[in-house]
Amino acid sequence: MNTRQDRSQAAYRKDNGRKENAPRKPAANLAGWRQAFERYMALAQNLGQHDDAVTREGYYQHAEHYLRLMHDAEAGR
């Protein structure tokens, strides 16, 4: 399994070495998600109004992703 093709096929396997139905632990990830959300919001806000709008929007989208994860975890409780 040293060829490039073998390695790329292994990367696309469905389970990727994990149990397929392994439950996620939202409570354990909640603190990390909140920290990531706050980090991306701060990055976006620090860019300012007239700086790079594309980068700022990207940071806001990342923050929104973590916000959704937090809301889904709260709804699942």
PyMOL Python script that loads the backbone (N, CA, C, O; Angstrom):
from pymol import cmd

cmd.read_pdbstr("""\
ATOM      1  N   MET A   1       0.828  -1.187   0.000  1.00  0.00           N
ATOM      2  CA  MET A   1       0.000   0.000   0.000  1.00  0.00           C
ATOM      3  C   MET A   1       0.868   1.246   0.000  1.00  0.00           C
ATOM      4  O   MET A   1       0.556   2.229   0.672  1.00  0.00           O
ATOM      5  N   ASN A   2       1.918   1.205  -0.726  1.00  0.00           N
ATOM      6  CA  ASN A   2       2.815   2.346  -0.778  1.00  0.00           C
ATOM      7  C   ASN A   2       2.624   3.192  -2.014  1.00  0.00           C
ATOM      8  O   ASN A   2       3.272   4.229  -2.158  1.00  0.00           O
ATOM      9  N   THR A   3       1.749   2.774  -2.907  1.00  0.00           N
ATOM     10  CA  THR A   3       1.564   3.568  -4.105  1.00  0.00           C
ATOM     11  C   THR A   3       0.623   4.726  -3.837  1.00  0.00           C
ATOM     12  O   THR A   3      -0.184   4.690  -2.908  1.00  0.00           O
ATOM     13  N   ARG A   4       0.738   5.729  -4.645  1.00  0.00           N
ATOM     14  CA  ARG A   4      -0.105   6.909  -4.492  1.00  0.00           C
ATOM     15  C   ARG A   4      -1.577   6.552  -4.653  1.00  0.00           C
ATOM     16  O   ARG A   4      -2.424   7.068  -3.924  1.00  0.00           O
ATOM     17  N   GLN A   5      -1.884   5.681  -5.593  1.00  0.00           N
ATOM     18  CA  GLN A   5      -3.267   5.292  -5.824  1.00  0.00           C
ATOM     19  C   GLN A   5      -3.851   4.577  -4.606  1.00  0.00           C
ATOM     20  O   GLN A   5      -4.993   4.835  -4.228  1.00  0.00           O
ATOM     21  N   ASP A   6      -3.081   3.684  -3.991  1.00  0.00           N
ATOM     22  CA  ASP A   6      -3.561   2.971  -2.802  1.00  0.00           C
ATOM     23  C   ASP A   6      -3.842   3.944  -1.657  1.00  0.00           C
ATOM     24  O   ASP A   6      -4.841   3.803  -0.952  1.00  0.00           O
ATOM     25  N   ARG A   7      -2.967   4.923  -1.474  1.00  0.00           N
ATOM     26  CA  ARG A   7      -3.167   5.891  -0.398  1.00  0.00           C
ATOM     27  C   ARG A   7      -4.394   6.757  -0.658  1.00  0.00           C
ATOM     28  O   ARG A   7      -5.146   7.056   0.269  1.00  0.00           O
ATOM     29  N   SER A   8      -4.602   7.161  -1.903  1.00  0.00           N
ATOM     30  CA  SER A   8      -5.756   8.007  -2.179  1.00  0.00           C
ATOM     31  C   SER A   8      -7.050   7.224  -2.039  1.00  0.00           C
ATOM     32  O   SER A   8      -8.054   7.780  -1.595  1.00  0.00           O
ATOM     33  N   GLN A   9      -7.054   5.953  -2.404  1.00  0.00           N
ATOM     34  CA  GLN A   9      -8.250   5.141  -2.232  1.00  0.00           C
ATOM     35  C   GLN A   9      -8.547   4.939  -0.756  1.00  0.00           C
ATOM     36  O   GLN A   9      -9.713   4.920  -0.360  1.00  0.00           O
ATOM     37  N   ALA A  10      -7.532   4.791   0.050  1.00  0.00           N
ATOM     38  CA  ALA A  10      -7.734   4.623   1.487  1.00  0.00           C
ATOM     39  C   ALA A  10      -8.321   5.891   2.091  1.00  0.00           C
ATOM     40  O   ALA A  10      -9.097   5.817   3.045  1.00  0.00           O
ATOM     41  N   ALA A  11      -7.966   7.046   1.554  1.00  0.00           N
ATOM     42  CA  ALA A  11      -8.469   8.307   2.082  1.00  0.00           C
ATOM     43  C   ALA A  11      -9.955   8.488   1.787  1.00  0.00           C
ATOM     44  O   ALA A  11     -10.647   9.218   2.497  1.00  0.00           O
ATOM     45  N   TYR A  12     -10.445   7.826   0.742  1.00  0.00           N
ATOM     46  CA  TYR A  12     -11.844   7.992   0.359  1.00  0.00           C
ATOM     47  C   TYR A  12     -12.758   6.893   0.887  1.00  0.00           C
ATOM     48  O   TYR A  12     -13.935   6.848   0.528  1.00  0.00           O
ATOM     49  N   ARG A  13     -12.247   6.023   1.720  1.00  0.00           N
ATOM     50  CA  ARG A  13     -13.105   5.007   2.314  1.00  0.00           C
ATOM     51  C   ARG A  13     -14.130   5.662   3.211  1.00  0.00           C
ATOM     52  O   ARG A  13     -13.864   6.689   3.835  1.00  0.00           O
ATOM     53  N   LYS A  14     -15.308   5.059   3.270  1.00  0.00           N
ATOM     54  CA  LYS A  14     -16.410   5.666   4.007  1.00  0.00           C
ATOM     55  C   LYS A  14     -16.108   5.824   5.488  1.00  0.00           C
ATOM     56  O   LYS A  14     -16.364   6.884   6.060  1.00  0.00           O
ATOM     57  N   ASP A  15     -15.576   4.801   6.111  1.00  0.00           N
ATOM     58  CA  ASP A  15     -15.379   4.858   7.559  1.00  0.00           C
ATOM     59  C   ASP A  15     -14.099   5.573   7.952  1.00  0.00           C
ATOM     60  O   ASP A  15     -13.994   6.095   9.062  1.00  0.00           O
ATOM     61  N   ASN A  16     -13.131   5.599   7.056  1.00  0.00           N
ATOM     62  CA  ASN A  16     -11.865   6.302   7.301  1.00  0.00           C
ATOM     63  C   ASN A  16     -11.228   5.893   8.625  1.00  0.00           C
ATOM     64  O   ASN A  16     -10.594   6.703   9.300  1.00  0.00           O
ATOM     65  N   GLY A  17     -11.410   4.607   8.991  1.00  0.00           N
ATOM     66  CA  GLY A  17     -10.779   4.099  10.193  1.00  0.00           C
ATOM     67  C   GLY A  17     -11.588   4.299  11.461  1.00  0.00           C
ATOM     68  O   GLY A  17     -11.145   3.895  12.537  1.00  0.00           O
ATOM     69  N   ARG A  18     -12.759   4.909  11.365  1.00  0.00           N
ATOM     70  CA  ARG A  18     -13.602   5.152  12.536  1.00  0.00           C
ATOM     71  C   ARG A  18     -14.829   4.257  12.474  1.00  0.00           C
ATOM     72  O   ARG A  18     -15.198   3.755  11.412  1.00  0.00           O
ATOM     73  N   LYS A  19     -15.443   4.069  13.608  1.00  0.00           N
ATOM     74  CA  LYS A  19     -16.694   3.328  13.632  1.00  0.00           C
ATOM     75  C   LYS A  19     -17.765   4.190  12.980  1.00  0.00           C
ATOM     76  O   LYS A  19     -17.897   5.377  13.277  1.00  0.00           O
ATOM     77  N   GLU A  20     -18.526   3.567  12.085  1.00  0.00           N
ATOM     78  CA  GLU A  20     -19.481   4.336  11.293  1.00  0.00           C
ATOM     79  C   GLU A  20     -20.572   4.979  12.139  1.00  0.00           C
ATOM     80  O   GLU A  20     -20.938   6.129  11.896  1.00  0.00           O
ATOM     81  N   ASN A  21     -21.091   4.273  13.113  1.00  0.00           N
ATOM     82  CA  ASN A  21     -22.188   4.784  13.908  1.00  0.00           C
ATOM     83  C   ASN A  21     -21.746   5.270  15.289  1.00  0.00           C
ATOM     84  O   ASN A  21     -22.546   5.287  16.224  1.00  0.00           O
ATOM     85  N   ALA A  22     -20.510   5.653  15.418  1.00  0.00           N
ATOM     86  CA  ALA A  22     -20.013   6.131  16.703  1.00  0.00           C
ATOM     87  C   ALA A  22     -20.706   7.447  17.045  1.00  0.00           C
ATOM     88  O   ALA A  22     -20.709   8.369  16.230  1.00  0.00           O
ATOM     89  N   PRO A  23     -21.285   7.549  18.224  1.00  0.00           N
ATOM     90  CA  PRO A  23     -21.990   8.784  18.581  1.00  0.00           C
ATOM     91  C   PRO A  23     -21.014   9.932  18.792  1.00  0.00           C
ATOM     92  O   PRO A  23     -19.901   9.744  19.284  1.00  0.00           O
ATOM     93  N   ARG A  24     -21.455  11.119  18.411  1.00  0.00           N
ATOM     94  CA  ARG A  24     -20.659  12.316  18.658  1.00  0.00           C
ATOM     95  C   ARG A  24     -20.888  12.737  20.101  1.00  0.00           C
ATOM     96  O   ARG A  24     -21.906  12.388  20.701  1.00  0.00           O
ATOM     97  N   LYS A  25     -19.974  13.463  20.641  1.00  0.00           N
ATOM     98  CA  LYS A  25     -20.088  13.933  22.012  1.00  0.00           C
ATOM     99  C   LYS A  25     -20.231  15.451  22.002  1.00  0.00           C
ATOM    100  O   LYS A  25     -19.250  16.163  22.214  1.00  0.00           O
ATOM    101  N   PRO A  26     -21.447  15.959  21.757  1.00  0.00           N
ATOM    102  CA  PRO A  26     -21.604  17.403  21.650  1.00  0.00           C
ATOM    103  C   PRO A  26     -21.253  18.145  22.921  1.00  0.00           C
ATOM    104  O   PRO A  26     -20.723  19.255  22.861  1.00  0.00           O
ATOM    105  N   ALA A  27     -21.535  17.558  24.064  1.00  0.00           N
ATOM    106  CA  ALA A  27     -21.232  18.261  25.314  1.00  0.00           C
ATOM    107  C   ALA A  27     -19.735  18.486  25.462  1.00  0.00           C
ATOM    108  O   ALA A  27     -19.305  19.527  25.957  1.00  0.00           O
ATOM    109  N   ALA A  28     -18.947  17.516  25.036  1.00  0.00           N
ATOM    110  CA  ALA A  28     -17.494  17.647  25.143  1.00  0.00           C
ATOM    111  C   ALA A  28     -16.966  18.654  24.132  1.00  0.00           C
ATOM    112  O   ALA A  28     -15.961  19.318  24.385  1.00  0.00           O
ATOM    113  N   ASN A  29     -17.637  18.773  22.984  1.00  0.00           N
ATOM    114  CA  ASN A  29     -17.175  19.671  21.937  1.00  0.00           C
ATOM    115  C   ASN A  29     -17.712  21.090  22.088  1.00  0.00           C
ATOM    116  O   ASN A  29     -17.217  22.010  21.437  1.00  0.00           O
ATOM    117  N   LEU A  30     -18.704  21.273  22.928  1.00  0.00           N
ATOM    118  CA  LEU A  30     -19.369  22.561  23.039  1.00  0.00           C
ATOM    119  C   LEU A  30     -18.401  23.681  23.424  1.00  0.00           C
ATOM    120  O   LEU A  30     -18.455  24.772  22.857  1.00  0.00           O
ATOM    121  N   ALA A  31     -17.537  23.418  24.365  1.00  0.00           N
ATOM    122  CA  ALA A  31     -16.574  24.445  24.786  1.00  0.00           C
ATOM    123  C   ALA A  31     -15.617  24.795  23.653  1.00  0.00           C
ATOM    124  O   ALA A  31     -15.283  25.965  23.461  1.00  0.00           O
ATOM    125  N   GLY A  32     -15.179  23.800  22.912  1.00  0.00           N
ATOM    126  CA  GLY A  32     -14.294  24.050  21.777  1.00  0.00           C
ATOM    127  C   GLY A  32     -14.991  24.803  20.664  1.00  0.00           C
ATOM    128  O   GLY A  32     -14.402  25.677  20.028  1.00  0.00           O
ATOM    129  N   TRP A  33     -16.261  24.457  20.429  1.00  0.00           N
ATOM    130  CA  TRP A  33     -17.032  25.158  19.398  1.00  0.00           C
ATOM    131  C   TRP A  33     -17.251  26.605  19.787  1.00  0.00           C
ATOM    132  O   TRP A  33     -17.168  27.496  18.941  1.00  0.00           O
ATOM    133  N   ARG A  34     -17.533  26.850  21.068  1.00  0.00           N
ATOM    134  CA  ARG A  34     -17.742  28.227  21.528  1.00  0.00           C
ATOM    135  C   ARG A  34     -16.454  29.034  21.376  1.00  0.00           C
ATOM    136  O   ARG A  34     -16.483  30.197  20.974  1.00  0.00           O
ATOM    137  N   GLN A  35     -15.340  28.413  21.699  1.00  0.00           N
ATOM    138  CA  GLN A  35     -14.056  29.105  21.583  1.00  0.00           C
ATOM    139  C   GLN A  35     -13.758  29.433  20.117  1.00  0.00           C
ATOM    140  O   GLN A  35     -13.291  30.530  19.811  1.00  0.00           O
ATOM    141  N   ALA A  36     -14.024  28.487  19.211  1.00  0.00           N
ATOM    142  CA  ALA A  36     -13.795  28.729  17.788  1.00  0.00           C
ATOM    143  C   ALA A  36     -14.727  29.820  17.277  1.00  0.00           C
ATOM    144  O   ALA A  36     -14.308  30.678  16.501  1.00  0.00           O
ATOM    145  N   PHE A  37     -15.994  29.795  17.709  1.00  0.00           N
ATOM    146  CA  PHE A  37     -16.954  30.830  17.308  1.00  0.00           C
ATOM    147  C   PHE A  37     -16.450  32.205  17.725  1.00  0.00           C
ATOM    148  O   PHE A  37     -16.436  33.135  16.918  1.00  0.00           O
ATOM    149  N   GLU A  38     -16.041  32.336  18.966  1.00  0.00           N
ATOM    150  CA  GLU A  38     -15.564  33.620  19.472  1.00  0.00           C
ATOM    151  C   GLU A  38     -14.303  34.077  18.748  1.00  0.00           C
ATOM    152  O   GLU A  38     -14.135  35.266  18.479  1.00  0.00           O
ATOM    153  N   ARG A  39     -13.415  33.131  18.430  1.00  0.00           N
ATOM    154  CA  ARG A  39     -12.179  33.470  17.727  1.00  0.00           C
ATOM    155  C   ARG A  39     -12.482  34.030  16.340  1.00  0.00           C
ATOM    156  O   ARG A  39     -11.925  35.055  15.948  1.00  0.00           O
ATOM    157  N   TYR A  40     -13.373  33.350  15.588  1.00  0.00           N
ATOM    158  CA  TYR A  40     -13.679  33.812  14.237  1.00  0.00           C
ATOM    159  C   TYR A  40     -14.458  35.125  14.246  1.00  0.00           C
ATOM    160  O   TYR A  40     -14.261  35.963  13.366  1.00  0.00           O
ATOM    161  N   MET A  41     -15.333  35.315  15.221  1.00  0.00           N
ATOM    162  CA  MET A  41     -16.040  36.594  15.323  1.00  0.00           C
ATOM    163  C   MET A  41     -15.049  37.725  15.601  1.00  0.00           C
ATOM    164  O   MET A  41     -15.148  38.801  15.011  1.00  0.00           O
ATOM    165  N   ALA A  42     -14.113  37.483  16.484  1.00  0.00           N
ATOM    166  CA  ALA A  42     -13.114  38.504  16.800  1.00  0.00           C
ATOM    167  C   ALA A  42     -12.249  38.819  15.583  1.00  0.00           C
ATOM    168  O   ALA A  42     -11.937  39.980  15.320  1.00  0.00           O
ATOM    169  N   LEU A  43     -11.864  37.783  14.845  1.00  0.00           N
ATOM    170  CA  LEU A  43     -11.063  38.012  13.641  1.00  0.00           C
ATOM    171  C   LEU A  43     -11.830  38.860  12.630  1.00  0.00           C
ATOM    172  O   LEU A  43     -11.270  39.782  12.038  1.00  0.00           O
ATOM    173  N   ALA A  44     -13.107  38.551  12.434  1.00  0.00           N
ATOM    174  CA  ALA A  44     -13.918  39.303  11.477  1.00  0.00           C
ATOM    175  C   ALA A  44     -14.082  40.746  11.928  1.00  0.00           C
ATOM    176  O   ALA A  44     -13.970  41.665  11.117  1.00  0.00           O
ATOM    177  N   GLN A  45     -14.345  40.952  13.202  1.00  0.00           N
ATOM    178  CA  GLN A  45     -14.566  42.301  13.702  1.00  0.00           C
ATOM    179  C   GLN A  45     -13.283  43.117  13.717  1.00  0.00           C
ATOM    180  O   GLN A  45     -13.329  44.339  13.573  1.00  0.00           O
ATOM    181  N   ASN A  46     -12.148  42.468  13.887  1.00  0.00           N
ATOM    182  CA  ASN A  46     -10.873  43.186  13.911  1.00  0.00           C
ATOM    183  C   ASN A  46     -10.435  43.663  12.529  1.00  0.00           C
ATOM    184  O   ASN A  46      -9.583  44.544  12.416  1.00  0.00           O
ATOM    185  N   LEU A  47     -11.011  43.089  11.489  1.00  0.00           N
ATOM    186  CA  LEU A  47     -10.648  43.532  10.141  1.00  0.00           C
ATOM    187  C   LEU A  47     -11.163  44.943   9.860  1.00  0.00           C
ATOM    188  O   LEU A  47     -10.587  45.662   9.043  1.00  0.00           O
ATOM    189  N   GLY A  48     -12.213  45.329  10.512  1.00  0.00           N
ATOM    190  CA  GLY A  48     -12.736  46.672  10.309  1.00  0.00           C
ATOM    191  C   GLY A  48     -13.635  46.760   9.087  1.00  0.00           C
ATOM    192  O   GLY A  48     -13.733  45.824   8.293  1.00  0.00           O
ATOM    193  N   GLN A  49     -14.281  47.894   8.958  1.00  0.00           N
ATOM    194  CA  GLN A  49     -15.275  48.090   7.904  1.00  0.00           C
ATOM    195  C   GLN A  49     -14.642  48.180   6.523  1.00  0.00           C
ATOM    196  O   GLN A  49     -15.238  47.706   5.556  1.00  0.00           O
ATOM    197  N   HIS A  50     -13.473  48.760   6.394  1.00  0.00           N
ATOM    198  CA  HIS A  50     -12.913  49.036   5.077  1.00  0.00           C
ATOM    199  C   HIS A  50     -11.788  48.097   4.671  1.00  0.00           C
ATOM    200  O   HIS A  50     -11.186  48.271   3.611  1.00  0.00           O
ATOM    201  N   ASP A  51     -11.501  47.110   5.497  1.00  0.00           N
ATOM    202  CA  ASP A  51     -10.465  46.148   5.144  1.00  0.00           C
ATOM    203  C   ASP A  51     -11.034  45.100   4.197  1.00  0.00           C
ATOM    204  O   ASP A  51     -12.104  45.295   3.622  1.00  0.00           O
ATOM    205  N   ASP A  52     -10.342  44.023   4.039  1.00  0.00           N
ATOM    206  CA  ASP A  52     -10.692  42.970   3.093  1.00  0.00           C
ATOM    207  C   ASP A  52     -12.062  42.360   3.411  1.00  0.00           C
ATOM    208  O   ASP A  52     -12.198  41.602   4.371  1.00  0.00           O
ATOM    209  N   ALA A  53     -13.061  42.689   2.615  1.00  0.00           N
ATOM    210  CA  ALA A  53     -14.435  42.240   2.853  1.00  0.00           C
ATOM    211  C   ALA A  53     -14.579  40.738   2.628  1.00  0.00           C
ATOM    212  O   ALA A  53     -15.383  40.093   3.301  1.00  0.00           O
ATOM    213  N   VAL A  54     -13.822  40.174   1.699  1.00  0.00           N
ATOM    214  CA  VAL A  54     -13.925  38.743   1.406  1.00  0.00           C
ATOM    215  C   VAL A  54     -13.418  37.929   2.586  1.00  0.00           C
ATOM    216  O   VAL A  54     -14.055  36.957   2.990  1.00  0.00           O
ATOM    217  N   THR A  55     -12.297  38.313   3.131  1.00  0.00           N
ATOM    218  CA  THR A  55     -11.745  37.614   4.291  1.00  0.00           C
ATOM    219  C   THR A  55     -12.664  37.760   5.498  1.00  0.00           C
ATOM    220  O   THR A  55     -12.898  36.802   6.234  1.00  0.00           O
ATOM    221  N   ARG A  56     -13.183  38.974   5.691  1.00  0.00           N
ATOM    222  CA  ARG A  56     -14.096  39.217   6.804  1.00  0.00           C
ATOM    223  C   ARG A  56     -15.342  38.329   6.687  1.00  0.00           C
ATOM    224  O   ARG A  56     -15.772  37.735   7.675  1.00  0.00           O
ATOM    225  N   GLU A  57     -15.912  38.238   5.499  1.00  0.00           N
ATOM    226  CA  GLU A  57     -17.093  37.395   5.288  1.00  0.00           C
ATOM    227  C   GLU A  57     -16.762  35.923   5.522  1.00  0.00           C
ATOM    228  O   GLU A  57     -17.585  35.178   6.053  1.00  0.00           O
ATOM    229  N   GLY A  58     -15.572  35.507   5.132  1.00  0.00           N
ATOM    230  CA  GLY A  58     -15.142  34.130   5.386  1.00  0.00           C
ATOM    231  C   GLY A  58     -15.082  33.828   6.872  1.00  0.00           C
ATOM    232  O   GLY A  58     -15.501  32.759   7.315  1.00  0.00           O
ATOM    233  N   TYR A  59     -14.562  34.771   7.635  1.00  0.00           N
ATOM    234  CA  TYR A  59     -14.514  34.592   9.087  1.00  0.00           C
ATOM    235  C   TYR A  59     -15.921  34.518   9.672  1.00  0.00           C
ATOM    236  O   TYR A  59     -16.188  33.698  10.552  1.00  0.00           O
ATOM    237  N   TYR A  60     -16.817  35.368   9.188  1.00  0.00           N
ATOM    238  CA  TYR A  60     -18.198  35.315   9.668  1.00  0.00           C
ATOM    239  C   TYR A  60     -18.859  33.976   9.323  1.00  0.00           C
ATOM    240  O   TYR A  60     -19.633  33.443  10.118  1.00  0.00           O
ATOM    241  N   GLN A  61     -18.559  33.444   8.160  1.00  0.00           N
ATOM    242  CA  GLN A  61     -19.131  32.154   7.780  1.00  0.00           C
ATOM    243  C   GLN A  61     -18.591  31.028   8.658  1.00  0.00           C
ATOM    244  O   GLN A  61     -19.331  30.118   9.031  1.00  0.00           O
ATOM    245  N   HIS A  62     -17.315  31.091   8.983  1.00  0.00           N
ATOM    246  CA  HIS A  62     -16.748  30.096   9.903  1.00  0.00           C
ATOM    247  C   HIS A  62     -17.425  30.205  11.276  1.00  0.00           C
ATOM    248  O   HIS A  62     -17.769  29.194  11.888  1.00  0.00           O
ATOM    249  N   ALA A  63     -17.609  31.432  11.746  1.00  0.00           N
ATOM    250  CA  ALA A  63     -18.253  31.637  13.036  1.00  0.00           C
ATOM    251  C   ALA A  63     -19.677  31.091  13.010  1.00  0.00           C
ATOM    252  O   ALA A  63     -20.124  30.469  13.974  1.00  0.00           O
ATOM    253  N   GLU A  64     -20.387  31.321  11.911  1.00  0.00           N
ATOM    254  CA  GLU A  64     -21.754  30.823  11.792  1.00  0.00           C
ATOM    255  C   GLU A  64     -21.801  29.300  11.834  1.00  0.00           C
ATOM    256  O   GLU A  64     -22.726  28.720  12.403  1.00  0.00           O
ATOM    257  N   HIS A  65     -20.820  28.662  11.242  1.00  0.00           N
ATOM    258  CA  HIS A  65     -20.743  27.196  11.274  1.00  0.00           C
ATOM    259  C   HIS A  65     -20.691  26.697  12.721  1.00  0.00           C
ATOM    260  O   HIS A  65     -21.428  25.787  13.098  1.00  0.00           O
ATOM    261  N   TYR A  66     -19.826  27.293  13.514  1.00  0.00           N
ATOM    262  CA  TYR A  66     -19.710  26.869  14.904  1.00  0.00           C
ATOM    263  C   TYR A  66     -20.943  27.246  15.715  1.00  0.00           C
ATOM    264  O   TYR A  66     -21.311  26.533  16.648  1.00  0.00           O
ATOM    265  N   LEU A  67     -21.582  28.357  15.369  1.00  0.00           N
ATOM    266  CA  LEU A  67     -22.822  28.734  16.037  1.00  0.00           C
ATOM    267  C   LEU A  67     -23.908  27.691  15.773  1.00  0.00           C
ATOM    268  O   LEU A  67     -24.659  27.328  16.678  1.00  0.00           O
ATOM    269  N   ARG A  68     -23.986  27.219  14.546  1.00  0.00           N
ATOM    270  CA  ARG A  68     -24.964  26.175  14.213  1.00  0.00           C
ATOM    271  C   ARG A  68     -24.673  24.882  14.959  1.00  0.00           C
ATOM    272  O   ARG A  68     -25.597  24.223  15.435  1.00  0.00           O
ATOM    273  N   LEU A  69     -23.416  24.515  15.065  1.00  0.00           N
ATOM    274  CA  LEU A  69     -23.068  23.317  15.829  1.00  0.00           C
ATOM    275  C   LEU A  69     -23.505  23.444  17.280  1.00  0.00           C
ATOM    276  O   LEU A  69     -24.023  22.493  17.866  1.00  0.00           O
ATOM    277  N   MET A  70     -23.295  24.619  17.857  1.00  0.00           N
ATOM    278  CA  MET A  70     -23.688  24.833  19.248  1.00  0.00           C
ATOM    279  C   MET A  70     -25.208  24.760  19.397  1.00  0.00           C
ATOM    280  O   MET A  70     -25.710  24.161  20.348  1.00  0.00           O
ATOM    281  N   HIS A  71     -25.938  25.364  18.465  1.00  0.00           N
ATOM    282  CA  HIS A  71     -27.399  25.343  18.538  1.00  0.00           C
ATOM    283  C   HIS A  71     -27.931  23.915  18.360  1.00  0.00           C
ATOM    284  O   HIS A  71     -28.868  23.513  19.050  1.00  0.00           O
ATOM    285  N   ASP A  72     -27.340  23.155  17.442  1.00  0.00           N
ATOM    286  CA  ASP A  72     -27.758  21.764  17.254  1.00  0.00           C
ATOM    287  C   ASP A  72     -27.497  20.929  18.505  1.00  0.00           C
ATOM    288  O   ASP A  72     -28.305  20.077  18.874  1.00  0.00           O
ATOM    289  N   ALA A  73     -26.368  21.181  19.149  1.00  0.00           N
ATOM    290  CA  ALA A  73     -26.042  20.443  20.371  1.00  0.00           C
ATOM    291  C   ALA A  73     -27.017  20.785  21.485  1.00  0.00           C
ATOM    292  O   ALA A  73     -27.440  19.912  22.243  1.00  0.00           O
ATOM    293  N   GLU A  74     -27.374  22.067  21.581  1.00  0.00           N
ATOM    294  CA  GLU A  74     -28.329  22.490  22.610  1.00  0.00           C
ATOM    295  C   GLU A  74     -29.716  21.893  22.333  1.00  0.00           C
ATOM    296  O   GLU A  74     -30.415  21.500  23.266  1.00  0.00           O
ATOM    297  N   ALA A  75     -30.113  21.825  21.073  1.00  0.00           N
ATOM    298  CA  ALA A  75     -31.420  21.278  20.710  1.00  0.00           C
ATOM    299  C   ALA A  75     -31.478  19.765  20.946  1.00  0.00           C
ATOM    300  O   ALA A  75     -32.545  19.214  21.217  1.00  0.00           O
ATOM    301  N   GLY A  76     -30.334  19.105  20.841  1.00  0.00           N
ATOM    302  CA  GLY A  76     -30.276  17.666  21.033  1.00  0.00           C
ATOM    303  C   GLY A  76     -30.319  17.224  22.470  1.00  0.00           C
ATOM    304  O   GLY A  76     -30.484  16.036  22.746  1.00  0.00           O
ATOM    305  N   ARG A  77     -30.175  18.144  23.388  1.00  0.00           N
ATOM    306  CA  ARG A  77     -30.155  17.785  24.813  1.00  0.00           C
ATOM    307  C   ARG A  77     -31.525  17.477  25.317  1.00  0.00           C
ATOM    308  O   ARG A  77     -31.692  17.157  26.494  1.00  0.00           O
TER     309      ARG A  77
END
""", "prot")
cmd.dss("prot")
cmd.show_as("cartoon", "prot")
cmd.util.cbc("prot")
cmd.orient("prot")
